[in-house]
Amino acid sequence: MQIDLKTPFTTNDVAQLLGSKDNTRNRQIRVSTTGIAELSDDVGNQNISGLAFRMETFSAGNGWTGVEAAADSRIVARVEKVLKDNWPNPTNTYIDIF
């Protein structure tokens, strides 16, 4: 699941992104310089070439990814705000406070 940030996206799109992978591995939302947001298995500073920005790593078991995260309106709203506030002009390449 990816979200194209260059086109209007919805809260439901963000929920689907968060729910697209389970909560058993570390994950990170990454946004490419072309405006594609994805929930990546690459975390930290691994493979960051071509990224406009990335969010703090969601550690396995912390509840920020998977079905429960997708159903949590507070989590979805926070991630949606980061995506909207930082595309196309990110405040930083690494967003860790949101």
N, C-alpha and C positions, 0 to 999 in steps of 0.2 A: 504494500500500500504506500502510495506517495501522494503528496498534495502539491499541486502547481500553484505557488504563491502569486504568480503573475495574473491569475484569474481569481475572481471572487471565490472564496471558500467558506464553508459553514462550520458551525460548532460540531455538527454531526461528522464532518470530514475529519476534524481533529480527534473526536472520539474514536472513529474507525482507525485512524493512524495509531493511537495508543493501544487499541485492542488488537492490532494486527499481529502482535507478537506477545508471547506469554511473559511471565514475571520470573522466569527461572534463570535468566542470564542478565548480565549487565548490558544496558542498551543506552543509546544516545540519539537524540533528535539532531539531525544534521541538515543544513540547508546549503545547497550548491549555489555557485555563482550564477547559475541559470534559473534559480528560484524554485528548485524542487526540494521539498522537505520529505525526509524519510526517517524511519526508526531503524537505526543501524546497529549491527552487532559489533562494528568497530567502535571503540571507545577511547577516551583520552586523546592523546596526540597521534594515534594510529591513522594513517591514510587521510590526512587532512588537506591534501592538495585539492584545489578546486572548490573549497568550501567558502561560502560567504560568512557563515557562523555556525556554531554548534552549541548545544545546551549542555549543562552539567550532566554527567553520567548518572543514569538511574540504576542504582545498584540492585542486583537480584534480590527479590524478596521484599523490596521496600514499598510495593504497591503503586508504583508510578507507571507501570505498563500492564497489559493484559486486560481481561474482561472487566475486572473490578475497577481498574483505573478508567476505562472507557465509560463506565456507568457513574463515575464520581464527577458531578458537575463542577466542583471546585477545582479539581485537577485539570479537567478539560479546559475550563475558563482560563486558568493560569497559563497553560501551554499556548492556547489560542492568542492570548494577549502578547506573549513573547514573540510569536510568529508575526503578528500584525505590527507590533511596535518596532521590529527589527528588519523587516523586509520593505523596501530594497536597500535601506541604509542602516545596517546594524550599528548598535551602540558600541559593540565590541565583537571580536571574532569568537569569543567564548563567553557565553551567558550563564552565570552561575548563581545569580541572585534574582529570583522572580517569585 
